[in-house]
Structure formats: structure tokens, C-alpha cells
Amino acid sequence: MKRTFLLSAAALLAASFVLAGERPQTGTIISESSVDCGSKTDKHKKSTELLCQEYVVRTATTDYHVRQQKPSNQALIPVNTSVEFTLDKDKMKFKANGKSYQYLVVSEAAVGTAKP
């Protein structure tokens, strides 16, 4: 009886954590920058630096720094764009202006409080 109760309680607890991670959150892109994400060498052995976009997505409590996984020709997302996102391990999937994006979360920080 106790074992069945404990297993049921553990299953419910695990399910609540899984469901909590899938709930969309809202945030705003507060900055954009281009960062180095490797280089490419052509057949003449000339090296070209590749740039990826990095954004800061701010929620009520956290700033997430997210970056493209590899260089691509995606359009820039304007600053002050509202996004709805989900986190899955180290990836952030979000929608902005009707398009879906997936970025790598490279860091996160608590939003500072203003001092009087």
C-alpha cells in the first residue's frame, strides 16, 4: 500500500515538472549583436570569419542570451519585439512576427532590481 502510494506520488511530481517546462513564456528582445561563430576557408585557402546573431531576451525575472547555432541568412529580429518561447534543455524555441526560430541559450542572468 505504501509503495503504491509513493510510486503514484513520484509519478505525479515528475509529470508536473515535465508540464511546467512546456508552458510558453513571454519576453522581449532587448538587444542584438553579431558575434564570431567560426570561420570558413575557400579553395584558395582564404579564411573568412563567420558571424552569428546573438539576442538578449528579457522576461520579468531573467535575461537570456541566445545565439544562432550556425550562421544562416535569417532576417534580423528587431529590438523591442515581443516573443513567446519555450525552453528545452539548452535551446530556446520562440515565435516572433509570425515566424518560428530556434536558438542556443549561451547564458542567463537574473534581472537586476532598481535601487532607490
ZABAGU-187965 format. One line per 3 residues: number of its first residue (from 1); for each residue x negated, y negated, z of C-alpha. Coordinates in Angstrom, 1 decimal. Example, Ala and Ser with C-alpha at 12.3 -4.5 7.8 and 13.67 -1.06 7.14 Angstrom:
1) -12.3/4.5/7.8 | -13.7/1.1/7.1
This chain:
1) 0.0/0.0/0.0 | -2.7/-2.5/1.0 | -4.8/-1.5/-2.1
4) -1.9/-2.1/-4.4 | -1.2/-5.5/-2.8 | -4.9/-6.5/-3.1
7) -5.1/-5.5/-6.7 | -1.9/-7.4/-7.5 | -3.2/-10.5/-5.8
10) -6.6/-10.3/-7.5 | -4.8/-9.9/-10.9 | -2.6/-12.9/-10.3
13) -5.6/-15.0/-9.2 | -7.6/-14.1/-12.3 | -4.6/-14.8/-14.6
16) -4.3/-18.3/-13.0 | -7.9/-19.1/-13.8 | -7.5/-17.9/-17.4
19) -4.4/-20.0/-18.0 | -5.9/-23.1/-16.3 | -8.8/-23.1/-18.8
22) -6.5/-23.1/-21.9 | -4.4/-26.1/-20.9 | -5.2/-29.1/-23.1
25) -6.7/-32.1/-21.5 | -6.7/-35.7/-22.8 | -9.6/-38.0/-23.2
28) -11.0/-40.9/-25.2 | -14.2/-41.1/-27.3 | -16.1/-44.0/-25.7
31) -19.4/-43.8/-27.7 | -21.0/-42.3/-30.8 | -24.7/-41.8/-31.6
34) -26.8/-39.9/-34.1 | -29.3/-37.6/-32.6 | -32.1/-35.4/-34.0
37) -30.9/-31.8/-34.6 | -33.8/-30.3/-36.6 | -35.4/-30.7/-39.9
40) -35.2/-29.3/-43.4 | -38.1/-28.5/-45.8 | -37.6/-28.7/-49.5
43) -39.5/-26.7/-52.2 | -42.2/-29.4/-52.3 | -42.9/-28.9/-48.6
46) -41.5/-32.3/-47.7 | -39.7/-32.3/-44.3 | -36.5/-34.3/-43.8
49) -35.2/-34.9/-40.3 | -31.5/-33.9/-39.9 | -29.1/-35.9/-37.7
52) -26.0/-34.7/-35.9 | -23.3/-36.8/-34.3 | -23.0/-36.9/-30.5
55) -19.9/-38.3/-28.8 | -19.1/-39.2/-25.2 | -15.5/-38.0/-24.4
58) -14.2/-39.6/-21.2 | -11.4/-38.2/-19.1 | -10.1/-39.6/-15.8
61) -12.9/-37.8/-13.9 | -15.6/-36.6/-16.3 | -17.7/-37.8/-19.2
64) -18.6/-35.0/-21.6 | -21.4/-35.4/-24.1 | -20.6/-33.3/-27.1
67) -22.7/-32.7/-30.3 | -22.3/-31.1/-33.7 | -23.7/-27.6/-33.7
70) -25.4/-28.2/-37.1 | -25.5/-31.1/-39.5 | -22.4/-31.4/-41.7
73) -20.7/-34.0/-43.7 | -17.8/-34.6/-41.3 | -16.3/-38.0/-41.2
76) -17.2/-40.2/-38.2 | -14.6/-40.4/-35.5 | -14.0/-44.0/-34.4
79) -14.8/-45.1/-30.9 | -11.7/-45.5/-28.7 | -9.9/-42.6/-30.4
82) -7.7/-40.6/-28.1 | -8.3/-36.8/-28.2 | -6.6/-33.7/-26.9
85) -9.1/-31.0/-26.1 | -9.7/-27.6/-24.6 | -12.9/-26.2/-23.2
88) -14.1/-22.7/-23.9 | -17.5/-22.0/-22.2 | -19.9/-24.5/-23.8
91) -17.6/-25.6/-26.6 | -15.0/-28.3/-26.8 | -12.2/-28.0/-29.4
94) -10.3/-31.1/-30.0 | -7.9/-32.9/-32.3 | -8.4/-36.5/-33.4
97) -6.4/-38.3/-36.1 | -4.7/-35.1/-37.1 | -8.0/-33.1/-37.8
100) -9.5/-30.3/-35.7 | -13.1/-30.4/-34.5 | -15.4/-28.1/-32.5
103) -18.4/-29.4/-30.8 | -21.1/-28.1/-28.4 | -20.9/-29.6/-24.8
106) -24.5/-30.6/-24.0 | -23.9/-32.4/-20.7 | -21.2/-33.6/-18.4
109) -21.2/-36.2/-15.6 | -18.7/-37.5/-13.1 | -17.2/-40.8/-13.9
112) -18.6/-43.4/-11.5 | -16.3/-45.5/-9.4 | -16.4/-49.3/-9.5
115) -17.9/-50.8/-6.3 | -16.3/-54.0/-4.9
